[in-house]
Amino acid sequence: MNVLFKQVKGYLTMKNLPVLGHILCCAVLFAAGATTAADVCAVEKPYDFRARLADVHKPNRRDWNLTAQAGEFAFADGMKIVVGDQPDALVTRAAEDFRDYLLTSMGVNVSVVSAAKSPAVTVTVDGAMKAREYAIAVTEKGVALRAADAKAAAQGLYRLEDRMNLRCAPFLATGAETRRPRFSPRMTHSGWGCDQFPDAHLAQMAHYGLDAILIFTKAVDVTKGVPNIDIADTIRRAKAWGLDTYLYSYVLAFAHPEDPGAKELFADTYGRVAAMYPEAKGIIFVGESCQFPSKDERVLPYCYWEKAKIAEHRKKGDARPLAGWFPCRDYPDWLNAVKAAIRAKAPNMEVVFWSYNWGYHDEKLRLALLNALPRDITLQATFEMFERFEKRNGLPSRVADYSLTYVGPGRYFSSEAKEAKKLGMKMYAMSNTGGHTWDFGTIPFDPFPYQWHKRFDAVVKAHDDWNLAGLMENHHYGWWPSFVSELSKEAYTEGGMPFEDHLRAIAARDYGAQNVADVLAVWKDWSEKIVDMHSENENQYGPFRYGPAYPFNAMEPDLKPEDLPIPPMYLTLNYRQSAAKDDSLKLQLELLDPMVESFMKGGDKFLAMAAAENDAARKENALRMGWHGQYMARCCLTARNTKAAVLAERAKDRTAVVKIAQAEYDNAKAALALVESDSRLGWEPTMLYRGGPEMIKWKLRYLEKHYGVR
């Protein structure tokens, strides 16, 4: 297929070939695809991916052909892990977790004790060390782990696991290292399911260096994802793994602090939540989720659900935004009133104010608000958003929402971070460095390590230059344990491994030493191609959110939400609406072609590795990365076919639309095999299977009925 692509590509790009013909030929070519998932694996049922996700320690990671070398300490059956007479509960849990790791992953049976004559590992807490710091000294007789506190001790034990995983054996090179995480908190939403945090998922997060979870909180024991849940229990269980909890506020008490009864209302809402969860580390507010009837004359004093009132103003030409989308001058009054209600019940609860919703406004307006904010809160800004730039072919682009296409920091973030440093305010970033952005909606993580490396370096520089202290590392799309999270853990740790050395070691571990060069070549090419993604709303709320399940209805009536088998969420249902005035479609299509080729060829490469691999774990790794690449290619194909259909529809060319519909039918059918082979593809924690098999099958039926394709 790849040879054919190169032969046909030269013809397709000839200057005298009409653009629409180019579109049609490429769509048909790519729809042919490569080896499908159905050729190599049985169908998974929905949510089968959680069985894989539940493995905190992967079984049988040891290569039994390896032997300890001179200058290495080797764990052996019967050895002891010493934690002292009265260890912190977290130290004991981490030590028992380490014991389970050695048994499950490395086939070595050890025990955890309070004292022993010749221990394999001795854990000591030393309060004189820097916060979050730990030191590891390995000799041929054993390991001494010294840590600032219990959380640092746990991270030290996880570090031993990381080293042995890369070694593929229970051997540790002798020597000493001192490490310290640069950022705290490192917050994450759940990748198991919206606001769902089973113990295994919490354990995974702790192992990857994350130290806080995020819960979308609407009211006491009511979250965005779960209407009846014991939030306090989640907080306790997270704490048992060394994880703090931040409540992401969806609490809405629509009142101005000067209104009669406002104090009582805030106490009964925000104060009640704080009283129920005093162990939560903090609460996060963002404009659209904490609206109030501002008295700032530059905004409309309504809540977003008051649509009739808003519409009446719009009819009169009043384009003022709502308070949730503007840096109103009375936000400090609102924050002080809400903060008082919270801290009356939880005096130490951190209040985080995220300026996401007005990052596109004039810098003077934003900085004026920052200067008026109370100094005992934390400011948060999104790292790369709102930046405008040109793609390599001249396509004007803007980072509409969380994206890896632009490394950052953007001017919005930089301006606020500089001002926060000047004002002495604590500063966090929404960085997406948990490994997933909004560039693709329904994949578990973004496998673009070289682009991530640039983001990691930029975030660390913001730490060094502007005192950036903490990170929110993902949003709705949640967190998935991946090699990207391994890389971010090292990048965000003082004393961490150099990026290139770490990436090569991961590639050798997961795919075999003989495949390292090929793996890195694919990842490098993918990393270069993601920059070509057009991260505007019509993609992020269109074909790239749902992938190949995105509806195709060119030259057919607009679809209604009730037409779909699953109610749409976060979706522009009819693409022609979002692209009605878009004159950049041809430029976007120019960039999509190389993305499709790159992701499909890379997927083919990994599937070839799987076919040649005898080791079961490496075979599965290669299969899933191959499917991952192919699925990304098919997401890009859906985007290109959807855009091509808009052009054909504008030209009133029904024949062209039908040809594109056939190409998209073939593409969706191939994608169906992928989402059925890996149940995580097509799924997303808040949207669930809106990109999954049921939606794709509906789409195929729709295409058959309306375009006569098969």
C-alpha positions in Angstrom: 0.0 0.0 0.0 2.8 2.4 0.9 4.6 1.9 -2.5 1.3 2.4 -4.2 0.8 5.6 -2.3 4.2 7.0 -3.4 3.4 6.2 -7.1 0.0 7.7 -7.1 0.9 10.7 -4.9 3.2 12.1 -7.6 0.4 12.1 -10.1 -2.1 13.5 -7.7 0.0 16.5 -6.8 0.6 17.6 -10.4 -0.3 21.2 -10.9 -2.8 20.6 -13.6 -4.9 18.2 -11.5 -8.1 19.8 -10.2 -8.2 20.2 -6.4 -11.5 18.2 -6.1 -10.0 15.4 -8.2 -7.0 15.3 -5.8 -9.4 15.1 -2.9 -11.4 12.3 -4.3 -8.4 10.2 -5.4 -6.6 10.5 -2.1 -9.8 9.7 -0.1 -10.3 6.5 -2.1 -6.6 5.6 -1.8 -6.4 6.0 1.9 -9.6 4.3 2.5 -8.0 1.1 1.2 -5.8 1.2 4.4 -3.4 -1.6 5.5 -3.6 -4.6 7.7 -6.8 -4.3 9.8 -7.2 -5.2 13.4 -9.7 -7.9 12.5 -6.9 -9.8 10.8 -4.9 -10.3 13.9 -7.1 -10.1 17.1 -10.4 -11.1 18.5 -13.1 -8.6 19.2 -13.1 -6.9 22.7 -16.3 -6.1 24.5 -16.9 -2.5 25.6 -14.8 -1.6 28.7 -12.6 -4.6 28.4 -9.7 -2.1 28.4 -10.3 -1.6 32.1 -8.9 -5.1 32.7 -5.6 -3.9 31.3 -5.9 -0.6 33.1 -6.3 -2.4 36.4 -2.8 -3.9 36.2 -0.7 -1.7 38.5 2.3 -4.0 38.0 2.5 -5.7 34.7 3.1 -9.4 35.2 6.2 -11.2 34.0 8.3 -8.2 32.9 11.5 -10.1 33.7 13.8 -11.3 30.9 15.0 -14.6 32.5 17.9 -14.7 30.0 19.5 -11.7 31.7 22.0 -12.1 34.6 23.3 -9.6 37.1 26.5 -7.9 36.0 29.5 -6.7 38.1 28.4 -3.5 39.7 24.8 -4.5 40.1 22.7 -5.5 43.1 20.3 -8.3 42.5 17.0 -9.0 44.4 16.5 -12.6 45.4 13.9 -14.6 47.2 13.7 -14.2 50.9 15.2 -10.7 51.1 13.8 -8.1 53.4 12.5 -4.5 52.9 13.0 -2.6 56.2 10.6 0.3 57.0 11.4 0.8 60.7 9.4 0.3 63.9 6.7 2.9 63.5 6.5 3.8 59.8 3.9 6.1 58.3 1.0 4.2 56.8 1.9 5.4 53.3 5.5 4.1 53.8 4.1 0.7 54.7 1.7 0.7 51.8 4.4 1.7 49.3 6.7 -1.0 50.7 4.0 -3.6 50.3 3.4 -2.3 46.8 7.1 -2.7 46.1 7.0 -6.3 47.4 4.0 -7.0 45.1 5.9 -5.5 42.2 8.9 -7.7 42.7 6.7 -10.8 42.9 4.3 -9.9 40.0 6.7 -8.3 37.6 10.1 -9.9 38.4 9.2 -13.2 40.0 11.1 -12.5 43.3 9.5 -13.1 46.7 10.5 -10.7 49.4 8.9 -9.5 52.6 8.4 -6.2 54.5 9.7 -6.0 58.0 10.5 -3.5 60.7 14.1 -4.6 61.1 16.6 -7.1 59.6 20.3 -7.8 59.8 21.1 -7.5 56.1 18.1 -5.8 54.4 17.8 -5.5 50.7 16.2 -2.1 51.1 16.2 0.3 54.0 13.7 3.1 54.0 14.4 6.2 56.2 12.5 9.4 56.6 14.7 12.5 57.1 12.8 15.7 57.7 15.9 17.7 57.2 15.8 17.1 53.4 14.2 19.5 50.9 10.5 19.1 50.4 9.6 16.2 48.1 13.3 15.1 47.9 14.6 11.6 48.1 18.1 10.0 47.8 18.9 6.4 46.6 22.2 4.7 47.3 22.8 1.3 45.8 25.7 -0.9 46.7 26.3 -4.6 45.9 24.8 -5.4 49.3 21.5 -3.5 49.1 19.7 -0.2 48.7 19.4 2.7 51.2 16.4 5.0 50.5 16.3 8.3 52.4 13.3 10.6 51.9 12.0 13.9 53.1 8.6 12.4 54.1 6.3 9.5 53.4 5.2 10.7 50.0 8.9 11.1 48.9 9.7 7.7 50.3 6.9 6.2 48.1 8.3 8.0 45.1 11.7 6.6 45.9 10.3 3.0 45.8 8.5 3.7 42.6 11.8 4.9 41.2 13.4 1.6 41.9 10.5 -0.1 40.0 11.1 2.2 37.0 14.8 1.4 36.9 14.1 -2.4 37.0 11.4 -2.1 34.4 13.9 -0.5 32.0 16.5 -3.2 32.9 13.8 -5.9 32.4 15.3 -7.6 35.5 15.4 -7.2 39.3 18.9 -5.7 39.1 20.0 -2.2 40.1 23.2 -0.6 39.1 25.3 0.6 42.0 25.7 4.3 42.6 23.8 7.2 44.1 21.1 9.6 42.9 19.1 12.4 44.5 15.8 13.3 42.9 13.1 15.9 43.6 9.9 16.6 41.7 9.8 20.1 40.4 6.0 20.6 40.5 3.3 20.1 43.1 0.5 19.6 42.6 0.5 17.5 39.4 -3.3 17.2 39.1 -5.2 14.7 36.9 -8.7 13.7 36.0 -9.7 10.1 35.8 -9.0 8.0 32.7 -11.1 5.1 34.1 -14.3 7.1 33.8 -15.4 10.6 34.7 -14.9 11.1 38.4 -14.3 7.4 39.0 -11.1 6.5 40.9 -10.7 2.8 41.8 -7.7 2.0 43.9 -5.8 0.5 41.0 -6.1 3.7 39.0 -5.0 5.8 42.0 -2.0 3.5 42.5 -1.0 4.0 38.8 -1.2 7.7 39.1 1.1 7.7 42.2 3.6 5.5 40.3 3.8 7.9 37.4 4.6 10.8 39.7 1.2 12.5 39.8 0.3 13.7 43.2 -3.3 15.0 43.1 -6.7 14.1 41.5 -9.4 16.3 40.2 -13.2 15.7 40.8 -15.8 17.6 38.9 -18.0 18.6 41.9 -21.5 19.9 41.5 -22.8 19.5 45.0 -22.3 17.3 48.1 -21.8 13.8 46.7 -22.8 14.9 43.2 -20.2 15.1 40.4 -20.3 15.7 36.7 -19.8 12.0 36.0 -21.5 10.3 39.0 -24.8 11.6 40.5 -24.5 9.7 43.8 -20.9 9.1 45.0 -19.1 9.2 48.3 -16.6 11.9 47.5 -15.1 11.8 51.0 -14.2 8.1 50.5 -12.5 9.0 47.2 -10.5 11.7 49.0 -9.5 9.2 51.7 -8.5 6.5 49.3 -6.5 9.0 47.2 -4.7 10.1 50.3 -3.8 6.6 51.1 -1.7 6.6 47.9 -0.2 10.0 48.7 -2.5 11.9 46.4 -4.2 15.1 47.3 -7.7 16.0 45.9 -8.8 19.2 44.2 -12.5 19.8 43.7 -13.2 21.3 40.2 -16.2 23.4 41.0 -19.4 23.0 39.0 -21.2 24.4 42.1 -23.3 27.3 40.9 -24.8 29.9 43.3 -25.9 32.7 41.0 -25.6 35.8 43.2 -23.5 38.9 43.4 -21.8 39.3 46.8 -23.7 42.6 47.4 -27.1 40.9 46.8 -29.3 40.4 49.9 -28.9 36.8 51.1 -25.7 36.2 49.0 -23.6 35.4 52.1 -26.1 32.8 53.2 -26.3 31.3 49.7 -22.5 31.0 49.4 -22.4 29.4 52.9 -25.1 26.9 51.9 -23.3 25.9 48.6 -19.6 26.5 48.6 -19.4 26.5 52.4 -21.4 23.3 52.6 -19.1 21.5 50.1 -16.0 22.7 52.1 -17.6 21.5 55.3 -18.2 18.0 53.9 -14.7 17.6 52.4 -12.3 19.5 54.6 -9.5 17.1 53.6 -9.7 18.2 50.0 -6.5 20.2 49.2 -8.2 22.8 47.1 -11.1 24.0 44.9 -10.7 25.2 41.4 -12.9 27.9 39.8 -13.1 28.7 36.1 -15.3 31.5 34.6 -17.9 29.4 32.8 -18.5 27.2 35.8 -18.7 30.0 38.4 -20.8 32.6 36.8 -22.4 35.4 38.8 -24.5 38.5 38.0 -21.6 40.9 37.6 -22.2 44.7 37.9 -19.5 45.3 35.4 -21.2 47.3 32.6 -19.1 45.5 30.0 -21.0 42.2 30.5 -24.6 40.9 30.6 -25.7 40.1 34.1 -27.2 36.8 33.3 -26.4 33.1 33.7 -25.9 31.0 30.6 -29.3 29.2 31.2 -31.2 32.4 30.9 -31.3 32.1 27.2 -34.4 34.1 26.6 -32.9 37.2 28.3 -29.6 36.8 26.5 -31.4 36.3 23.1 -33.4 39.5 23.7 -30.2 41.5 24.1 -28.6 39.8 21.0 -31.6 40.9 18.9 -30.9 44.5 19.9 -27.3 44.1 18.8 -26.0 43.9 22.3 -22.9 41.6 21.9 -21.6 41.9 25.4 -20.4 38.5 26.9 -21.5 36.9 30.1 -19.5 37.3 33.2 -18.1 33.8 32.8 -16.2 34.9 29.7 -14.8 38.3 30.7 -12.3 39.6 33.3 -15.0 41.5 35.3 -13.7 44.1 37.7 -15.9 42.6 40.5 -14.5 39.1 40.3 -12.2 40.0 43.3 -15.4 40.8 45.3 -16.9 37.5 44.3 -13.8 35.5 45.1 -13.4 37.1 48.5 -17.0 36.3 49.4 -16.7 32.7 48.2 -13.3 32.2 49.8 -14.8 33.4 53.1 -17.6 30.8 52.9 -15.1 28.1 52.1 -12.5 28.9 54.7 -15.0 29.3 57.4 -15.4 25.5 57.2 -12.0 24.5 55.8 -9.4 27.1 56.8 -6.5 25.6 54.8 -8.4 24.9 51.6 -6.6 26.3 48.6 -8.6 28.5 46.2 -7.5 28.3 42.5 -8.8 30.8 40.0 -8.4 29.7 36.4 -8.4 32.5 33.8 -9.2 30.2 30.9 -12.4 31.8 29.6 -11.0 35.3 28.9 -7.5 34.5 27.7 -8.3 36.0 24.3 -9.1 39.4 25.7 -6.8 42.4 25.7 -3.8 42.0 28.0 -4.5 45.2 29.9 -7.9 44.0 30.9 -6.6 40.7 32.1 -3.7 42.1 34.0 -5.9 44.7 35.6 -7.9 41.9 37.1 -4.8 40.0 38.3 -3.7 43.1 40.2 -7.0 43.3 42.0 -7.2 39.7 43.0 -6.6 38.7 46.6 -3.0 37.5 47.1 -3.9 34.4 49.1 -5.3 32.5 46.1 -3.6 30.6 43.3 -3.8 31.8 39.7 -4.0 29.2 36.9 -3.6 29.8 33.2 -3.6 27.5 30.1 -0.2 27.0 28.7 -0.6 27.3 24.9 -4.2 28.5 24.3 -5.4 31.4 22.1 -2.1 31.7 20.2 -2.4 32.6 16.6 0.2 31.4 14.1 0.6 30.1 10.5 1.1 26.5 9.5 4.0 25.6 7.2 1.7 26.0 4.1 0.4 29.4 5.2 -2.8 28.2 6.9 -3.8 30.7 9.6 -4.4 28.8 12.8 -5.3 29.4 16.4 -5.1 27.1 19.4 -8.8 27.0 20.2 -8.4 24.6 23.1 -5.9 22.2 24.5 -3.5 21.2 21.8 0.0 19.9 21.1 0.2 21.6 17.7 1.7 24.7 19.4 4.4 24.0 22.1 3.8 27.2 24.1 3.9 29.1 26.2 1.4 31.4 24.5 1.3 35.1 25.0 -1.7 34.8 27.2 0.0 32.5 29.6 3.3 34.3 29.5 1.7 37.7 30.3 -0.1 36.3 33.3 2.8 34.2 34.6 5.1 37.3 34.5 2.5 39.4 36.3 1.8 36.7 38.9 5.6 36.5 39.7 5.7 40.3 40.1 2.7 40.2 42.4 4.0 37.3 44.4 1.1 35.1 43.5 1.3 31.3 43.3 0.9 30.1 39.7 -0.3 26.9 38.1 -0.6 25.9 34.4 -3.1 23.8 32.6 -0.4 22.0 30.6 -2.0 18.8 29.2 1.3 17.0 30.0 -0.6 14.0 31.4 -0.3 12.9 27.7 -3.6 13.7 26.1 -4.9 16.9 24.4 -8.0 17.7 22.4 -6.3 17.1 19.1 -7.8 13.6 19.0 -10.9 12.9 21.1 -11.0 9.2 21.4 -7.5 7.8 21.8 -6.0 7.0 25.2 -2.9 9.2 24.7 -1.0 11.2 22.1 2.1 9.2 21.0 4.2 12.2 19.9 7.2 12.1 22.2 9.4 14.6 20.4 6.7 17.3 20.5 6.0 16.4 24.1 9.7 16.9 24.8 9.5 20.5 23.6 6.4 21.1 25.8 8.1 19.6 28.8 11.1 21.8 28.3 8.9 24.9 27.9 7.0 24.1 31.1 10.2 23.6 33.0 11.5 26.9 31.7 8.3 28.6 33.0 9.1 27.0 36.4 12.6 28.5 36.3 11.7 31.9 34.9 8.3 32.6 36.5 8.1 30.3 39.5 5.4 28.1 37.9 4.6 25.8 40.9 1.9 23.3 39.9 0.2 21.7 36.9 -3.2 20.5 35.9 -2.1 17.8 33.4 -5.4 17.0 31.6 -9.0 17.8 31.4 -12.1 15.9 30.3 -10.1 13.4 28.3 -8.6 12.0 31.4 -5.3 10.3 32.1 -4.0 7.0 30.7 -0.7 5.3 31.9 1.6 5.5 28.9 5.2 6.0 27.9 4.4 9.7 27.6 3.7 9.9 31.3 6.9 8.1 32.0 8.7 10.8 30.0 7.0 13.6 31.8 7.8 12.2 35.2 11.5 12.3 34.4 11.3 15.7 32.7 9.6 17.2 35.8 12.1 15.6 38.2 15.3 17.3 39.3 17.9 14.5 38.6 15.7 12.9 36.0 17.0 10.9 33.1 18.0 12.7 29.9 15.1 12.5 27.4 16.8 10.7 24.5 18.4 8.1 26.8 15.0 7.5 28.5 13.0 7.3 25.2 15.5 4.8 23.7 15.3 2.6 26.9 11.5 2.6 26.8 11.5 1.6 23.1 14.0 -1.2 23.8 11.9 -2.4 26.7 8.5 -2.3 25.0 9.4 -3.4 21.4 12.8 -5.0 21.6 16.4 -3.7 21.1 16.3 -4.7 17.4 13.4 -2.4 16.7 14.6 0.8 18.6 15.6 2.6 15.4 12.3 1.9 13.7 10.2 2.8 16.7 12.0 6.1 17.2 11.7 6.9 13.5 8.0 6.4 13.6 7.5 8.4 16.7 9.6 11.2 15.3 7.6 11.3 12.1 4.4 11.3 14.1 5.7 14.1 16.3 6.4 16.2 13.3 3.0 15.6 11.7 0.9 16.5 14.7 2.1 20.1 14.2 0.0 20.1 11.0 -3.3 19.5 13.0 -5.7 22.5 12.6 -6.7 23.0 16.3 -9.8 25.1 15.6 -13.3 24.5 17.0 -14.6 22.9 13.8 -12.2 20.0 14.3 -12.1 19.9 18.1 -15.9 19.7 18.2 -16.3 17.9 14.9 -14.5 15.0 13.2 -11.5 14.9 15.4 -13.6 14.6 18.6 -15.6 11.6 17.5 -13.1 10.2 14.9 -14.5 7.9 12.2 -17.9 7.8 14.0 -18.4 11.5 13.1 -21.6 11.8 10.9 -21.3 12.3 7.2 -24.4 14.0 5.7 -23.2 16.3 2.8 -26.1 17.3 0.5 -28.5 15.7 2.9 -30.8 17.4 5.5 -29.2 18.6 8.8 -29.1 15.9 11.4 -30.9 16.3 14.7 -29.5 15.0 18.0 -32.4 12.5 18.2 -31.3 10.9 14.9 -28.1 9.5 16.6 -28.2 6.3 18.6 -26.4 8.0 21.4 -27.2 11.6 22.2 -24.3 13.8 21.0 -22.1 15.6 23.4 -19.5 18.4 22.8 -20.3 18.1 19.1 -21.0 20.3 16.1 -23.4 17.8 14.5 -23.6 19.2 11.0 -20.1 20.1 9.7 -21.4 22.4 7.0 -22.5 24.8 9.8 -19.1 25.2 11.3 -17.4 25.3 7.9 -20.0 27.6 6.3 -17.6 30.6 6.0 -14.3 28.6 6.1 -12.2 29.5 3.1 -9.2 27.5 4.4 -10.5 24.0 3.7 -8.1 23.4 0.8 -5.1 24.4 2.9 -6.3 22.1 5.6 -6.6 19.2 3.1 -3.0 19.8 2.0 -1.8 19.2 5.6 -4.1 16.2 6.2 -2.7 14.1 3.4 0.8 13.7 5.0 -0.7 13.1 8.4 -2.7 10.2 7.1 0.3 8.7 5.3 2.5 9.1 8.4 0.0 7.6 10.9 -0.9 4.7 8.6 2.7 3.9 7.6 3.7 4.0 11.3 0.8 1.8 12.2 1.9 -0.7 9.5 5.5 -0.6 10.9 4.3 -1.6 14.4 2.1 -4.3 13.1 5.0 -5.7 11.1 7.0 -5.7 14.4 4.2 -7.6 16.1 4.1 -10.2 13.4 7.8 -10.9 13.8 7.8 -10.8 17.6 7.8 -14.0 19.8 7.6 -12.3 23.2 3.9 -12.1 24.1 4.1 -8.7 25.9 6.1 -7.0 23.1 3.8 -8.5 20.5 0.8 -6.9 22.3 2.6 -3.6 22.7 3.4 -3.5 19.0 -0.2 -4.5 18.0 -1.8 -1.8 20.1 0.6 0.9 19.0 -0.1 -0.2 15.4 -3.8 0.0 15.9 -3.4 3.3 17.6 -1.5 4.7 14.6 -4.1 3.3 12.1 -6.9 4.8 14.2 -5.3 8.2 14.1 -5.0 7.9 10.4 -8.6 7.1 10.0 -9.6 10.0 12.2 -7.6 12.2 9.8 -9.3 10.5 6.9 -12.8 11.3 8.3 -11.7 14.9 8.7 -10.4 15.1 5.1 -13.5 13.4 3.7 -15.8 15.6 5.7 -14.0 18.7 4.5 -13.8 17.5 0.9 -17.6 16.8 1.0 -18.2 20.5 2.0 -16.3 21.6 -1.1 -18.2 19.2 -3.3 -21.5 20.4 -1.7 -20.6 24.0 -2.4 -20.0 23.0 -6.0 -23.4 21.2 -6.0 -21.6 18.1 -7.3 -23.6 15.2 -6.0 -21.5 12.7 -8.0 -18.4 13.8 -6.2 -20.2 13.7 -2.8 -21.2 10.1 -3.4 -17.6 9.1 -4.3 -16.4 10.7 -1.1 -19.2 9.0 0.8 -17.9 5.6 -0.5 -14.4 6.5 0.6 -15.7 7.4 4.0 -17.8 4.3 4.2 -14.7 2.2 3.6 -12.7 4.2 6.1 -15.4 3.9 8.8 -15.7 0.1 8.2 -11.9 -0.3 8.6 -12.1 1.8 11.8 -14.9 -0.4 13.1 -12.4 -3.3 13.2 -10.0 -1.2 15.2 -12.4 0.0 17.9 -13.7 -3.6 18.2 -10.2 -4.9 18.7 -9.1 -2.3 21.2 -12.1 -1.2 23.4 -10.3 2.0 24.5 -10.3 3.4 20.9 -13.5 5.3 20.3 -14.1 5.8 24.0 -13.5 8.9 26.2 -14.2 9.3 29.9 -16.9 12.0 29.7 -18.4 11.1 26.3 -18.1 7.3 26.8 -18.5 5.3 23.5 -19.7 8.2 21.3 -16.9 7.4 19.0 -17.3 3.6 19.4 -18.8 0.7 17.5 -22.5 1.6 17.9 -22.0 5.0 16.5 -19.8 3.7 13.6 -22.4 1.0 12.7 -25.1 3.7 12.7 -23.0 5.8 10.4 -22.5 2.9 8.0 -26.2 2.3 7.8 -26.8 6.0 7.2 -24.3 6.1 4.3 -25.9 3.0 2.8 -29.4 4.5 2.9 -28.6 8.0 1.7 -25.7 7.4 -0.7 -26.3 3.8 -1.9 -22.7 2.9 -0.9 -21.6 -0.6 0.2 
